[in-house]
Amino acid sequence: MSNLLMVLSWGLFYFLHTALAASKLKRILKAKWPERYKWYRLFYSILSTLLFVAILVQAIFLPVELVYPATQFGQYAGYMIATAGVIILLRSLKQVSMKSFLGILPEKISESNPELITSGMYSQVRHPLYFGLLLVFAGYFLVSGTMGSLIHLGCLILYLPLGIYFEEKNLISLYGERYREYKKEVPPFFPKIHKKRG
């Protein structure tokens, strides 16, 4: 029962993550409450954080059910993969204005001409935050080998295609042709391995 509750919790979290980030909803709210809308991102960040913390607290009370016996190699590989994920997350976040990302301050950049980040981690993959998070969850599963960690990883893997699809619809709506060109050049998730010429 607790495992099912965890799956449902992740389902709710990902549903709200996608629904509240939808361009259509933002346009409606901006038209209806223009003065309050500037704080929408802060509301979104607080709600997401509270839901995520609630899932982490719930995870503490999950019964420990091993899916596979932990091995030294699996734990070593898991720590390496999770560390790579954390590095990717931190490097990606470094390129974003945290005040704007969290909604602490209203957006300073005009929505008619927003900045599209295409350098650093964003020159390798279009969604480095998702990529980093996947590595963290995969590493955690390899280290612990528990049903709980498998649920975290499985729910993320199931959500990613849907999350990326709707996020890119929003980005095309926001950036237009600039994002379409960027989409042609940069893979969505896994970095391309460039072969050296000559």
N, C-alpha and C positions, 0 to 999 in steps of 0.2 A: 504493500500500500504506500509506503514512504517513497519507494522508487517511482511509482506512478505520479505521486504528488510532485516529485521533483521534475518529472517530464512536463507536467502541466504548468508548473511554475516557469520553466524555461519557455514553454509555448506562449504564456501570457507576456513574458518579458520581450520576446522577439516580436510578437504581434504588436504590442504597444510601441516598440522601437520603430517598426516600419510605419504603422498607422500615424503616429504623431509627427513623423518626419515627411509625410506626404505633401507634395507641392500644393495639391488642391485644397487640403485642409488649411495650410498656411495662408493661401490666397483668401479663403473665406474669412479666417480670423483677422487678417490684416485689414480687409475691407470693413468688417463689422466693428472691430475694436483697434483702430490704428495706434492709439496711445499705449494701450496695454500690450499690443503685439510685440513691441520692442523687447519685452521681458519674456517672451515665449520660450526662447532658447534656455533661459535660466530655469524656468519651470520644467522643461523637458529634461534638463540635466539633473535636477534635484530628484524628479520622479524616477528616472533611470537608475540613479545612484541608490535610492532607497530600495527599489526592487532588487537590484543586484546584491546589496548587502543582505536583504531578506533571504535570497537564494543561498548566499554563503553561510548564513546562520543555520538555515535548513540543512545544508550539506554536513554540518558538524554533527547533526543528530541522525544522519543516515547510518543504518547498520553496516558494518564492514563485511562485505561479501567479496571475496577474491574471485576474479575472473580467470586469472592465471597466476602461477607462483612467481614471485619477484626473483629476478636474477641479477647478478652483479652487472652484467653487460647491459641489461634492460634499464637498470637504474642509472648507469653511467650515460647511456644514450639519451634517456629521458631528461636528465639534468642538462645535457648539452643542447638538446632541442628546445627545451623550455627557456634556457638562457638566451639562445639565438632569438627566440620569440620576444623576450623582454627587450633585447637590444633593438630589434626592429620596431617595436612599439614606441620606445623612448625616442629613437631617431625620427620616427614619423611625427610624433607629437611635437618635437622640437621645431618642426617646420610650420606648425600651425600656431596662430595666436591663441593662447590658452584662455584669455579673457573672452574672446569671441566664441571659442569652441564651447566653453562652459556657460556662456551667456551672462557673465558677471557684468559686462558693459554692453550696451546696445551696439549693434554693428556700425562701424564707422565707414565701411566701404559701401558705396551706392550699389543697390541690387541691380541697377541697369548695367553696371560695369564691374562685376566682382572679380577678385583675383583667383585665377586657376593655378594651383600649385602643381608644377610638372617637373620640379628638380629634386635632387636627393633621392630618397626612397621612392618618391612618386614618379621618378623617371624609370624605375625598374618594374613596378607594379602599380596598378591604379588603386588598389585597396590594401595598402600595407598594414593598416590597423587590423583588418580582418585576418590577413596572413600571419601577423605576429601573434594574434590571439589564438589562431588555430595551432600554431607551434607550441604555445604555452599549454594549451589543453592536451595536446598530443603528448607532450613531455610529461605532464602530470599523470596521465594514464599509464605511460611506460614505467614511471617511478613507483606508483602505488598499486597498479593492477587491480583496482577495485571496481565494483559495479557502479558506484557513484561517479568515479572519474570517467567511466565509459559513457554514462548518461550525459555528463557535461559535454564530452567530445562529440557524441552522436547527435545531440540536439543542435550543436553548432554546425556540424557538417550538413545536417538536413536544412538548416536555416540559410546557410550561405548563398546558395543559388538564388533563392527568393529575395533575400536581403540585397544582394548585389543587383539583381534585376530592377527592383523598385528604386534603389538608390541611384542607379544610372539613369533611370527615367527622370528623376528629380534633377540630376546634374545636367542632362541634355536640355531640360526645360530652363535651367538657370544660365548655362553657358553657351547653349546652341552649337554652332558650327565648330567653335574652339574645342568643345569636349568631343565632338565626333571625330575631329582630326587626331586628338590625343588618344582616343579609343583605338584608332587604327594603328597607332605606333607603339602603344604600351599594353602588355597583356593584363588581364584583370586581376590575376591572382599569383600565379607562379612565374618568377622571373625567367626571361629568356636566357639561355646560355649562348653567349656570343662566341662564334668561332673566329680565331685570328686568321687573317688573310696572309697568303704568301708564306 
